[in-house]
Amino acid sequence: MFKKDVKAPDKFDTLVGKNTIFQGNIETSGTIRIDGKVQGEIKADGDVYLGKSSEVTGNIYANNVFLSGKVEGNIEARGLLNASSTAVLYGDILVQNLISSEGSIFEGRCKMLEKQNSDSKVKNTRKKSEKKSDSTAYSDKN
């Protein structure tokens, strides 16, 4: 009922097909879709779309990441990380926004980026309070 539909763009600047294995680093200023296997780092100024059949071994740096496949590596998204129900992620994430659908698998640490704001006083206040508090994403109430 509250699910937000994620619409893929009509055009991708780079496409790694389902039957493709790419070894090495990828850098693009646009949007990339991966349906095959990539062994290396992915850096995109645009968005990264990882299809159900995708397998990435390496770190991903992008504006937004839409994950439906498997990643063994860290993800840094300046905007959104959207992990669908078929997503498998073994690695740490650094994101501003996170959507994780029921059934997705995530093993790693998560750190949320602060929304960029022109008021630096708000940023500094929050950072000071974060330093005072050391919390974890789970609790043991036994």
Z-matrix of the N, CA and C atoms (Angstrom, degrees):
N
C 1 1.430
C 2 1.528 1 110.73
N 3 1.322 2 118.12 1 -39.57
C 4 1.447 3 121.74 2 -179.99
C 5 1.516 4 112.23 3 -100.30
N 6 1.311 5 117.62 4 5.86
C 7 1.450 6 121.23 5 -175.88
C 8 1.525 7 110.80 6 -67.99
N 9 1.303 8 115.31 7 128.77
C 10 1.454 9 120.98 8 178.64
C 11 1.526 10 108.35 9 -92.32
N 12 1.319 11 115.62 10 125.22
C 13 1.456 12 119.66 11 -179.91
C 14 1.519 13 110.21 12 -72.21
N 15 1.329 14 115.31 13 132.65
C 16 1.455 15 121.06 14 177.15
C 17 1.520 16 106.80 15 -100.95
N 18 1.305 17 115.61 16 115.73
C 19 1.459 18 120.32 17 -178.57
C 20 1.519 19 109.08 18 -99.94
N 21 1.316 20 116.18 19 124.59
C 22 1.460 21 121.05 20 177.42
C 23 1.529 22 108.91 21 -72.46
N 24 1.304 23 116.53 22 147.20
C 25 1.461 24 118.79 23 179.63
C 26 1.527 25 111.22 24 -67.44
N 27 1.307 26 115.25 25 157.50
C 28 1.466 27 120.38 26 179.34
C 29 1.524 28 111.86 27 -71.60
N 30 1.326 29 116.13 28 -22.06
C 31 1.460 30 120.41 29 -174.45
C 32 1.527 31 110.80 30 -135.56
N 33 1.332 32 115.53 31 135.72
C 34 1.461 33 122.27 32 173.97
C 35 1.516 34 107.65 33 -114.37
N 36 1.324 35 116.25 34 139.82
C 37 1.458 36 119.81 35 177.10
C 38 1.517 37 110.99 36 -75.32
N 39 1.340 38 115.82 37 -32.93
C 40 1.466 39 121.29 38 -178.23
C 41 1.518 40 108.85 39 -136.57
N 42 1.325 41 117.18 40 139.58
C 43 1.461 42 122.45 41 179.51
C 44 1.525 43 109.09 42 -135.31
N 45 1.327 44 115.87 43 126.32
C 46 1.465 45 121.59 44 173.11
C 47 1.520 46 105.55 45 -108.07
N 48 1.333 47 115.90 46 110.26
C 49 1.460 48 122.07 47 -172.86
C 50 1.521 49 114.37 48 -68.81
N 51 1.331 50 114.57 49 165.22
C 52 1.465 51 123.41 50 -176.69
C 53 1.526 52 112.92 51 -57.96
N 54 1.310 53 118.03 52 -36.02
C 55 1.467 54 121.57 53 -177.27
C 56 1.525 55 112.74 54 -96.91
N 57 1.339 56 116.66 55 20.52
C 58 1.459 57 121.60 56 -176.26
C 59 1.527 58 111.25 57 -108.98
N 60 1.337 59 115.54 58 138.28
C 61 1.458 60 121.96 59 171.57
C 62 1.528 61 106.47 60 -117.18
N 63 1.331 62 116.04 61 120.46
C 64 1.461 63 121.37 62 -178.27
C 65 1.514 64 108.91 63 -114.16
N 66 1.335 65 116.84 64 123.49
C 67 1.463 66 121.63 65 177.93
C 68 1.522 67 108.70 66 -113.02
N 69 1.339 68 115.22 67 118.27
C 70 1.455 69 120.19 68 -177.92
C 71 1.516 70 110.28 69 135.07
N 72 1.314 71 115.46 70 175.36
C 73 1.459 72 121.02 71 -178.16
C 74 1.526 73 110.64 72 -88.15
N 75 1.338 74 115.27 73 146.39
C 76 1.455 75 121.93 74 178.34
C 77 1.522 76 107.89 75 -119.17
N 78 1.329 77 116.52 76 130.04
C 79 1.461 78 122.36 77 173.85
C 80 1.513 79 108.05 78 -128.42
N 81 1.347 80 116.57 79 129.83
C 82 1.450 81 121.00 80 179.37
C 83 1.525 82 110.33 81 -144.34
N 84 1.305 83 115.96 82 147.16
C 85 1.458 84 119.81 83 176.80
C 86 1.529 85 110.36 84 -90.77
N 87 1.321 86 116.53 85 -4.28
C 88 1.459 87 120.76 86 -178.06
C 89 1.517 88 112.65 87 -113.63
N 90 1.326 89 114.98 88 -151.67
C 91 1.454 90 123.86 89 -178.43
C 92 1.524 91 109.45 90 -99.67
N 93 1.322 92 116.33 91 141.18
C 94 1.467 93 121.50 92 -178.58
C 95 1.526 94 109.84 93 -128.36
N 96 1.320 95 115.28 94 142.26
C 97 1.463 96 121.31 95 173.12
C 98 1.523 97 107.78 96 -120.72
N 99 1.331 98 115.14 97 134.03
C 100 1.460 99 120.69 98 -179.78
C 101 1.519 100 108.50 99 -123.18
N 102 1.321 101 115.73 100 123.47
C 103 1.455 102 122.37 101 174.31
C 104 1.524 103 111.18 102 -117.18
N 105 1.320 104 116.88 103 -10.07
C 106 1.465 105 122.22 104 179.94
C 107 1.515 106 111.19 105 -104.01
N 108 1.335 107 114.95 106 -150.03
C 109 1.468 108 121.50 107 -177.53
C 110 1.522 109 109.93 108 -109.60
N 111 1.320 110 116.35 109 134.89
C 112 1.456 111 122.30 110 176.09
C 113 1.521 112 108.02 111 -127.14
N 114 1.329 113 115.42 112 127.05
C 115 1.463 114 121.59 113 175.28
C 116 1.520 115 106.74 114 -114.94
N 117 1.333 116 115.18 115 92.89
C 118 1.451 117 120.91 116 -177.09
C 119 1.518 118 110.35 117 155.74
N 120 1.295 119 114.85 118 -179.57
C 121 1.459 120 122.12 119 -175.94
C 122 1.529 121 110.81 120 -86.12
N 123 1.334 122 115.96 121 144.33
C 124 1.463 123 121.32 122 177.12
C 125 1.522 124 107.88 123 -119.92
N 126 1.340 125 115.83 124 122.83
C 127 1.464 126 121.81 125 176.54
C 128 1.521 127 107.64 126 -123.42
N 129 1.343 128 115.65 127 119.52
C 130 1.463 129 120.15 128 -178.96
C 131 1.522 130 109.87 129 -132.73
N 132 1.331 131 115.47 130 132.34
C 133 1.459 132 119.33 131 173.64
C 134 1.530 133 109.88 132 -74.15
N 135 1.313 134 116.34 133 -23.63
C 136 1.464 135 121.99 134 177.37
C 137 1.521 136 110.46 135 -95.56
N 138 1.323 137 115.62 136 -142.21
C 139 1.460 138 122.25 137 -177.26
C 140 1.526 139 110.93 138 -102.45
N 141 1.333 140 115.45 139 157.31
C 142 1.463 141 121.92 140 175.74
C 143 1.525 142 107.71 141 -120.81
N 144 1.334 143 116.48 142 124.75
C 145 1.453 144 123.12 143 177.03
C 146 1.526 145 107.20 144 -111.45
N 147 1.321 146 116.39 145 123.27
C 148 1.459 147 122.13 146 179.25
C 149 1.525 148 108.22 147 -114.22
N 150 1.334 149 115.93 148 110.13
C 151 1.460 150 121.34 149 -177.89
C 152 1.519 151 112.90 150 -70.63
N 153 1.338 152 115.72 151 173.26
C 154 1.475 153 121.71 152 -177.32
C 155 1.522 154 112.68 153 -58.12
N 156 1.315 155 117.97 154 -33.28
C 157 1.466 156 121.23 155 -176.71
C 158 1.534 157 112.56 156 -90.33
N 159 1.328 158 117.42 157 0.94
C 160 1.473 159 120.16 158 -176.66
C 161 1.523 160 112.00 159 -75.52
N 162 1.335 161 114.28 160 146.47
C 163 1.462 162 122.20 161 174.40
C 164 1.520 163 107.38 162 -139.20
N 165 1.337 164 116.20 163 116.53
C 166 1.455 165 121.52 164 -179.48
C 167 1.515 166 109.28 165 -118.16
N 168 1.331 167 115.78 166 127.38
C 169 1.453 168 122.25 167 172.96
C 170 1.520 169 106.42 168 -114.21
N 171 1.318 170 115.52 169 97.08
C 172 1.456 171 120.91 170 -176.69
C 173 1.517 172 110.18 171 153.45
N 174 1.302 173 116.24 172 171.10
C 175 1.460 174 121.92 173 -178.48
C 176 1.521 175 110.96 174 -83.36
N 177 1.345 176 115.13 175 151.08
C 178 1.458 177 122.08 176 179.89
C 179 1.520 178 108.58 177 -124.89
N 180 1.333 179 115.73 178 129.82
C 181 1.466 180 122.82 179 177.07
C 182 1.521 181 106.75 180 -125.26
N 183 1.343 182 117.67 181 120.48
C 184 1.462 183 120.16 182 -176.72
C 185 1.518 184 111.02 183 -157.97
N 186 1.332 185 114.08 184 173.84
C 187 1.452 186 119.62 185 174.55
C 188 1.528 187 109.04 186 -71.79
N 189 1.325 188 117.11 187 -57.47
C 190 1.464 189 123.49 188 176.06
C 191 1.522 190 108.24 189 -131.40
N 192 1.344 191 116.38 190 147.25
C 193 1.460 192 121.29 191 178.09
C 194 1.527 193 107.90 192 -127.27
N 195 1.334 194 115.58 193 126.69
C 196 1.458 195 122.30 194 177.88
C 197 1.526 196 106.48 195 -113.37
N 198 1.331 197 116.34 196 107.01
C 199 1.464 198 122.35 197 -169.87
C 200 1.519 199 111.31 198 -107.53
N 201 1.332 200 115.22 199 121.02
C 202 1.464 201 121.72 200 173.25
C 203 1.521 202 110.66 201 -122.71
N 204 1.321 203 117.88 202 -11.62
C 205 1.461 204 123.05 203 -177.90
C 206 1.517 205 112.03 204 -106.46
N 207 1.343 206 115.67 205 -144.66
C 208 1.463 207 121.79 206 -174.80
C 209 1.524 208 110.44 207 -118.52
N 210 1.330 209 116.19 208 134.76
C 211 1.460 210 122.07 209 176.13
C 212 1.520 211 108.93 210 -130.43
N 213 1.331 212 115.35 211 128.73
C 214 1.461 213 121.77 212 170.20
C 215 1.516 214 106.22 213 -114.38
N 216 1.324 215 115.40 214 91.29
C 217 1.459 216 121.84 215 -176.27
C 218 1.517 217 109.01 216 162.93
N 219 1.293 218 115.73 217 176.99
C 220 1.460 219 121.36 218 -178.25
C 221 1.523 220 110.76 219 -89.85
N 222 1.343 221 115.16 220 151.04
C 223 1.464 222 120.84 221 177.70
C 224 1.526 223 108.32 222 -123.82
N 225 1.328 224 114.98 223 129.49
C 226 1.452 225 121.40 224 173.60
C 227 1.520 226 107.76 225 -121.65
N 228 1.335 227 115.64 226 111.26
C 229 1.461 228 121.38 227 -179.44
C 230 1.527 229 109.09 228 -118.32
N 231 1.328 230 116.03 229 121.96
C 232 1.469 231 120.21 230 179.73
C 233 1.520 232 111.24 231 -67.72
N 234 1.321 233 116.39 232 -20.16
C 235 1.459 234 121.55 233 -179.60
C 236 1.519 235 111.13 234 -117.75
N 237 1.326 236 116.25 235 -98.61
C 238 1.454 237 123.61 236 -170.32
C 239 1.532 238 112.51 237 -115.06
N 240 1.325 239 115.94 238 139.66
C 241 1.460 240 122.35 239 164.59
C 242 1.517 241 105.86 240 -113.68
N 243 1.331 242 116.71 241 117.58
C 244 1.452 243 122.07 242 179.69
C 245 1.531 244 107.73 243 -114.78
N 246 1.340 245 116.25 244 109.03
C 247 1.462 246 122.08 245 -179.96
C 248 1.519 247 108.60 246 -100.81
N 249 1.323 248 116.83 247 114.44
C 250 1.464 249 121.00 248 -179.19
C 251 1.526 250 109.94 249 -76.27
N 252 1.320 251 116.37 250 178.64
C 253 1.464 252 121.49 251 -176.66
C 254 1.526 253 112.78 252 -65.30
N 255 1.335 254 118.13 253 -18.50
C 256 1.467 255 121.28 254 -179.80
C 257 1.533 256 112.20 255 -98.11
N 258 1.321 257 117.56 256 0.68
C 259 1.468 258 122.08 257 -175.83
C 260 1.519 259 112.38 258 -72.67
N 261 1.346 260 115.10 259 141.03
C 262 1.466 261 122.87 260 174.33
C 263 1.520 262 106.57 261 -131.55
N 264 1.327 263 116.34 262 121.32
C 265 1.455 264 121.08 263 -177.55
C 266 1.515 265 110.20 264 -132.38
N 267 1.343 266 115.87 265 118.31
C 268 1.460 267 122.91 266 174.26
C 269 1.521 268 106.82 267 -113.92
N 270 1.315 269 116.03 268 96.09
C 271 1.456 270 120.52 269 -178.28
C 272 1.509 271 110.17 270 163.70
N 273 1.304 272 115.92 271 173.67
C 274 1.459 273 122.19 272 -179.11
C 275 1.518 274 109.71 273 -89.53
N 276 1.337 275 115.01 274 152.64
C 277 1.455 276 119.57 275 178.22
C 278 1.525 277 110.39 276 -126.98
N 279 1.316 278 114.59 277 145.76
C 280 1.456 279 123.61 278 174.40
C 281 1.524 280 105.22 279 -130.89
N 282 1.339 281 116.56 280 105.09
C 283 1.462 282 121.32 281 -171.45
C 284 1.523 283 111.10 282 -138.77
N 285 1.326 284 114.61 283 160.32
C 286 1.458 285 118.90 284 173.85
C 287 1.524 286 109.75 285 -89.11
N 288 1.333 287 117.36 286 -40.48
C 289 1.466 288 122.50 287 179.54
C 290 1.524 289 108.86 288 -133.35
N 291 1.329 290 115.62 289 144.30
C 292 1.464 291 120.94 290 -177.49
C 293 1.519 292 109.99 291 -133.33
N 294 1.340 293 115.06 292 128.58
C 295 1.457 294 121.56 293 171.46
C 296 1.521 295 106.43 294 -123.55
N 297 1.323 296 115.85 295 123.46
C 298 1.461 297 120.65 296 179.61
C 299 1.523 298 108.13 297 -126.26
N 300 1.311 299 116.52 298 113.62
C 301 1.458 300 121.19 299 -179.03
C 302 1.520 301 110.94 300 -76.88
N 303 1.323 302 115.35 301 154.98
C 304 1.454 303 121.31 302 178.18
C 305 1.529 304 109.41 303 -59.41
N 306 1.320 305 116.84 304 129.85
C 307 1.460 306 121.89 305 -179.18
C 308 1.519 307 113.49 306 103.78
N 309 1.310 308 117.41 307 -17.93
C 310 1.469 309 119.67 308 178.05
C 311 1.531 310 109.59 309 -70.87
N 312 1.325 311 116.12 310 152.60
C 313 1.462 312 122.19 311 -179.04
C 314 1.517 313 108.62 312 -116.53
N 315 1.329 314 116.39 313 128.56
C 316 1.457 315 121.85 314 178.31
C 317 1.517 316 108.55 315 -138.55
N 318 1.334 317 116.15 316 119.20
C 319 1.458 318 121.99 317 174.73
C 320 1.516 319 107.39 318 -124.24
N 321 1.324 320 115.79 319 110.93
C 322 1.448 321 120.86 320 -178.94
C 323 1.510 322 110.42 321 161.73
N 324 1.315 323 115.28 322 -170.50
C 325 1.463 324 121.14 323 179.35
C 326 1.522 325 109.22 324 -102.05
N 327 1.328 326 115.23 325 150.73
C 328 1.454 327 121.30 326 -179.66
C 329 1.518 328 109.40 327 -125.02
N 330 1.325 329 115.67 328 130.74
C 331 1.458 330 120.62 329 173.00
C 332 1.523 331 107.13 330 -128.31
N 333 1.335 332 115.04 331 130.21
C 334 1.455 333 120.89 332 -178.45
C 335 1.516 334 109.60 333 -93.78
N 336 1.319 335 115.76 334 131.01
C 337 1.456 336 121.78 335 176.48
C 338 1.525 337 109.31 336 -79.43
N 339 1.301 338 115.51 337 147.13
C 340 1.452 339 120.29 338 175.85
C 341 1.522 340 108.87 339 -78.26
N 342 1.318 341 116.11 340 139.26
C 343 1.458 342 120.49 341 177.81
C 344 1.519 343 108.87 342 -62.07
N 345 1.329 344 116.32 343 132.89
C 346 1.457 345 120.73 344 -179.65
C 347 1.515 346 109.44 345 -65.29
N 348 1.326 347 115.34 346 128.81
C 349 1.450 348 121.53 347 -175.26
C 350 1.521 349 108.78 348 -137.18
N 351 1.303 350 117.27 349 143.64
C 352 1.465 351 119.84 350 -179.43
C 353 1.524 352 111.57 351 -74.88
N 354 1.332 353 118.33 352 -15.32
C 355 1.459 354 121.57 353 179.93
C 356 1.523 355 109.20 354 -88.91
N 357 1.325 356 117.40 355 97.24
C 358 1.464 357 121.76 356 -175.19
C 359 1.518 358 112.15 357 -67.76
N 360 1.347 359 119.03 358 -22.56
C 361 1.460 360 121.17 359 179.19
C 362 1.520 361 110.45 360 -64.00
N 363 1.332 362 117.29 361 -38.97
C 364 1.461 363 120.79 362 178.56
C 365 1.516 364 109.82 363 -64.01
N 366 1.325 365 117.59 364 -43.69
C 367 1.462 366 121.63 365 178.93
C 368 1.520 367 110.86 366 -59.29
N 369 1.344 368 116.95 367 -49.53
C 370 1.452 369 120.91 368 -176.91
C 371 1.520 370 111.74 369 -63.11
N 372 1.313 371 118.34 370 -39.51
C 373 1.456 372 121.88 371 179.20
C 374 1.517 373 110.14 372 -62.87
N 375 1.324 374 116.80 373 -44.75
C 376 1.451 375 120.14 374 -178.40
C 377 1.525 376 111.03 375 -65.37
N 378 1.301 377 117.66 376 -41.44
C 379 1.455 378 120.80 377 -179.12
C 380 1.526 379 111.08 378 -63.70
N 381 1.325 380 117.21 379 -37.67
C 382 1.455 381 119.80 380 177.86
C 383 1.519 382 110.51 381 -64.09
N 384 1.330 383 117.28 382 -42.47
C 385 1.456 384 119.88 383 -178.83
C 386 1.526 385 110.68 384 -69.51
N 387 1.340 386 117.50 385 -32.45
C 388 1.465 387 120.08 386 177.51
C 389 1.519 388 111.41 387 -65.59
N 390 1.341 389 116.91 388 -34.99
C 391 1.456 390 120.30 389 -179.69
C 392 1.520 391 111.46 390 -68.51
N 393 1.330 392 117.01 391 -31.88
C 394 1.455 393 121.10 392 -179.34
C 395 1.515 394 111.74 393 -74.71
N 396 1.309 395 117.12 394 -27.96
C 397 1.450 396 121.56 395 -174.41
C 398 1.519 397 110.10 396 -107.77
N 399 1.312 398 116.38 397 127.73
C 400 1.457 399 121.05 398 175.68
C 401 1.514 400 106.93 399 -116.87
N 402 1.318 401 117.38 400 98.72
C 403 1.456 402 120.85 401 -176.35
C 404 1.515 403 110.07 402 -118.32
N 405 1.321 404 115.49 403 161.42
C 406 1.451 405 121.86 404 176.93
C 407 1.509 406 109.02 405 -119.77
N 408 1.311 407 115.96 406 167.04
C 409 1.466 408 121.30 407 -176.58
C 410 1.524 409 112.34 408 -81.97
N 411 1.289 410 119.45 409 -0.25
C 412 1.441 411 122.00 410 179.95
C 413 1.518 412 109.37 411 -140.15
N 414 1.317 413 115.43 412 165.25
C 415 1.458 414 119.52 413 176.27
C 416 1.511 415 109.45 414 -139.42
N 417 1.286 416 116.96 415 152.78
C 418 1.446 417 123.44 416 179.37
C 419 1.521 418 107.17 417 -114.03
N 420 1.327 419 116.43 418 107.91
C 421 1.463 420 120.58 419 -175.21
C 422 1.528 421 111.72 420 -101.81
N 423 1.300 422 118.42 421 27.70
C 424 1.475 423 120.73 422 179.91
C 425 1.487 424 111.87 423 -78.19
